[in-house]
Amino acid sequence: DKEVRAIFLRLFAQLFQGYRSCLQLIRIHAEPVIHFHKAAFLGQRGLIENDFLTKVLNGMAFAGFVSERGPPFRACDLFDELVAFEVERIKAEEGNPPKMIKHVRELAEQLFKNENPNPHIAFQKVPRPTEGSHLRVHILPFPRINESRVQELLQEGLARSQGAPPATRGDKKCVVPAGPPVGMFICS
């Protein structure tokens, strides 16, 4: 499944190459608003007539993408690196399937490493039940839940969470690389 995800990662990196150059940060309100200039993006890539890409850019998923990935200072990931630094490599691999497959496998390996930072930790497998175990009569019924005890535990948890500091991600924030300007991605 990591290779399928890597293929889609490359696809979206190709599709949105240069999107950062069409982002505008509007500071009218107390909280800055990030706006994506769709016409400039489509025009500079020569894709104004492309109905598919126009629909993608008008969708709610892309609006969420812009609001999440628009800030110039945030934690970067593999997608940001692809869009900013691998543009030429992806272009060069278009006519060479073996190189493309090699790159997909490298991305898949990176995705796997990102999700499993400690590969030496073995995952415990659940043992398969013995044959006929479902026929045994000695299985105890599930105990009844004590509603008052559940409420007490919920109240204790809420009290602890209100006093605890807010949870923060350990991602290191950095300036997001802009990558090459969108004008160099004129598509046919």
Order of alpha helices (4+ residues) and beta strands (2+ residues): alpha-beta-beta-alpha-alpha-alpha-beta-alpha-alpha-alpha-alpha-beta
